Each structure stands twice: as structure tokens, then as C-alpha cells.
Amino acid sequence: LHYGTIGILSAIVPSIGPSKGGTMVTVSGSGFSANDEFLCWFGEYATPAQFVSESSISCRTSPTYLGKDEIISTVPVRVTRNSSTTIDFAISDLNFTYFKAWQASDVDLIPSSGPLIG
């Protein structure tokens, strides 16, 4: 267990990425230590984080599901220490916004065919 002061989260960059996850983000704040392991939580899903400095960590976003009619979804971001589910950092207004990663099969093109040139 880690006994110490509660850290503060101040920023996440970037704060938007595709719903498939995997966006590398930097979370800035205070209270990060090289002696700790961290988890970044995107809504209810956690991913491991890497210590960068006493003022930042980096992590990849988890994937999220967007329904058929959903284009974006915004989730709260939080950080915990040492695989804990207990919040070790002050509640912040940090959010990450997922957008639907469109695929060609998601779009109906009209007309569906045409000349090769011109």
C-alpha cells in the first residue's frame, strides 16, 4: 500500500481519440513517483501507465463501444496507484472523448459505381 499525499491531475493530452482505443495520452499533474505503478482509467476500463516524470505519466486509451447511432462518447479519466481501484488522485474534471472510427462499410455511397476515368 502507498501512504502519502493525494496527487492532483491537471491535464490530459490529447483528450480525444478513436473508439478502437490505443491512443497514447499524457496525463499531467502532481504526485507521480518512479517507485509506483499506475493505472489510467477511462470510464470503467483501466490500462497500465508508464512513469514519465514527477509531473506526468503516459498510457494508451482502452477501447470503448459506441452504439450504432453514437458518434462520440465522453468518459471521465482517473488514475490509481499500484493496481488499486481506490482513487489516489484528487477528482478532476479530466475527460477523454472517443469518436467513432468510421469504416468504408459504414457509409452508403450513391452511386455505388461509375466510370473508371472522368
Summary of the structure (lengths in Angstrom):
residues: 118
radius of gyration: 18.6
end to end distance: 68.0
largest distance: 69.6
contacts: 296
relative contact order: 0.27
helix: 3%
strand: 45%
